[in-house]
């Protein structure tokens, strides 16, 4: 299993996947596939994990430009998937999961 850390829209994503390789898409890209998330439960414990699972639920392979990849680590076990602020490195805890409701 691999822990991959990469830049995405002024955020830093930390995800886990089973496969990392050079991309067939284009030179200069890294391909990640077979993402690993905690099993979904009725009770949501970590909203970040839930957001990432929803964001990548239909993704078979993710091609990231090499310059956006910060780090790829081969790990023995999976940790928490997180999203960090790109500037401060702090874990993002308030996520816009849904669009704000407008009053009619």
N, C-alpha and C positions, 0 to 999 in steps of 0.2 A: 504494500500500500504506500501511496505517496501523499505527502502534504505539499500542496502547491500554493504559493503566495504570489499574487499579481495585482497590478493596478487596474482599476475599472471605474471610470467616471469620478475621479477625485477621491476614490475610496480604495482601500486595500482589502482584497478578499483572501481568506485562508480557507481552502477546501481540501477534501480528501478524495482521491480517485485511485483506481487500480491500474490504470494504464497511462503512460506518458511516452510520447515518441515524437520524432520529427514529423512535421506535417506534410501530407501529400497535397494539401491545399496550395501551398506556395512556399518558396524558400523564405526563411526568416520568421517562420511561425512554429510554435510548439503545439502539439495536439494532446489534449487531455480527454480521457473517456472513462466510462464506468465509475461515475461518481458514487461516493459512499456517504450516506446520511444515517442519522439515528432512525430507527423505525418510528413511523408515525403513531402517535397515541391520541386518544380522545382528549386528554388534558395536555395543552401546549405548555411545556416547561420553558423552552427557549425560543422566543419569537424570532431571533436572528436565524436560527437553524431552520425554522419553519419558512421564513422568507426565502432563504437560499434553496431549500427543497422545492418550493413553488417556482422560483425563477429558473431552475435547471431541470425541472421534472421531465420535459420532453427533449432535452438535449442529449444526443447520442455522442457527439464529439464536439469539443470546444477548441477552436484554433485561436491562440493568443499570440500577438506579435512578440518576438523575442525581447524587444526592449521594454515590454510591459511586465515580463516575468521577473520577479524579485528573487525567488528561491524555489527550488524543488528538493524535497527531502524524502528519502526512503525511510519509513517509520515502521515500528513493530506493531503499534496499535493506533487506533483513531482517537483523536482528541476532539475538541469542540470546533465547529466551523464558526468563523467570526467575520465580521466586516469592521474595518477600522477606518478612522478618518485619515485621509491621505497626508495631511499636514502634521497633525499632532500625534498620530499613532494610537490615539485613544479608541477603545472599543465603542462602536456606535450602538447606543441602546435605544434611541428613539428612531424607529424606522417608519417611513410613510408606506404602510402596508396597503392602505386603501386611499382612494381619492377623498379629499375633504367633502363633506356633505354641504350643499348650499341650501339655504332657506328659501322656500317658495313664497 
